[in-house]
Amino acid sequence: MNDHPIVILVRGKLADPSGPFTLIVELEAQTGRGDDVAAAIGQTRVVELSQSEPGCVAYEIDRDADSPDRFVVYERWRDLSALEAHVLMPHFAAAGESLGGLLAGAPGVRVLLPLQGATST
């Protein structure tokens, strides 16, 4: 069983761990460090490598046009086991290490569940 905090959070919200779900992760850089966060994300290739994982439906990181120190990660996973595999990937660990010391606080994580009968995956 994977005890990563994100996995624990998601596991607690899923009625069916074999179904898809979406994560919205909000990152806030320390004041004026948005460019450093963007560079760290790019250097780790976390977006490209995450998108190539078998259980990844979507993975995107966007920068807020009005607040360049804010970033939003949009992740859609096939199921909980895909997320469990993701947090064990070297590129996930590398991104976490690269962002350490650049963020103003812990990421905010929201778990979104598909409406029953409205799932496209």
Residue pairs with C-beta under 8 A, 6 or more apart in sequence:
2 84
2 87
2 88
4 84
4 87
6 23
6 83
6 87
6 109
7 80
7 83
7 84
7 87
9 109
9 111
10 21
10 23
10 80
10 83
10 111
11 17
11 80
13 21
13 111
13 113
14 21
14 80
14 111
14 113
15 113
17 79
17 80
17 81
18 79
18 80
19 79
19 114
19 119
20 57
20 76
20 77
20 78
20 79
20 114
20 119
20 121
21 76
21 77
21 80
21 111
21 112
21 113
21 114
22 58
22 74
22 75
22 76
22 77
22 111
22 112
22 113
22 114
23 73
23 74
23 75
23 76
23 77
23 83
23 109
23 110
23 111
23 112
24 72
24 73
24 74
24 75
24 109
24 110
24 112
25 72
25 73
25 75
25 107
25 108
25 109
25 110
26 70
26 71
26 72
26 73
26 107
26 108
26 109
26 110
27 37
27 70
27 71
27 72
27 73
27 99
27 103
27 107
28 69
28 70
28 71
28 103
28 104
28 105
29 36
29 37
29 69
29 70
29 71
29 102
29 103
29 104
30 69
30 102
30 103
30 104
31 69
31 104
32 69
33 69
33 102
34 63
34 68
34 69
34 70
34 71
35 68
36 102
37 69
37 71
37 99
37 102
37 103
38 63
38 71
40 95
40 98
40 99
40 102
41 47
41 61
41 71
41 95
41 98
41 99
43 98
44 91
44 94
44 95
44 98
45 91
46 61
46 91
46 92
46 94
46 95
47 59
47 60
47 61
49 89
49 91
50 56
50 59
50 75
50 86
50 89
50 91
50 92
51 58
51 59
53 82
53 85
53 86
53 89
54 78
54 82
54 85
55 77
55 78
55 79
55 81
55 82
55 83
55 85
55 86
56 75
56 76
56 77
56 78
56 82
56 86
57 76
57 77
57 78
57 121
58 74
58 75
58 76
59 73
59 74
59 75
59 76
60 73
60 74
61 71
61 72
61 73
61 74
62 71
62 72
62 74
63 70
63 71
64 70
64 71
64 72
69 104
73 107
76 121
77 83
77 86
78 121
86 92
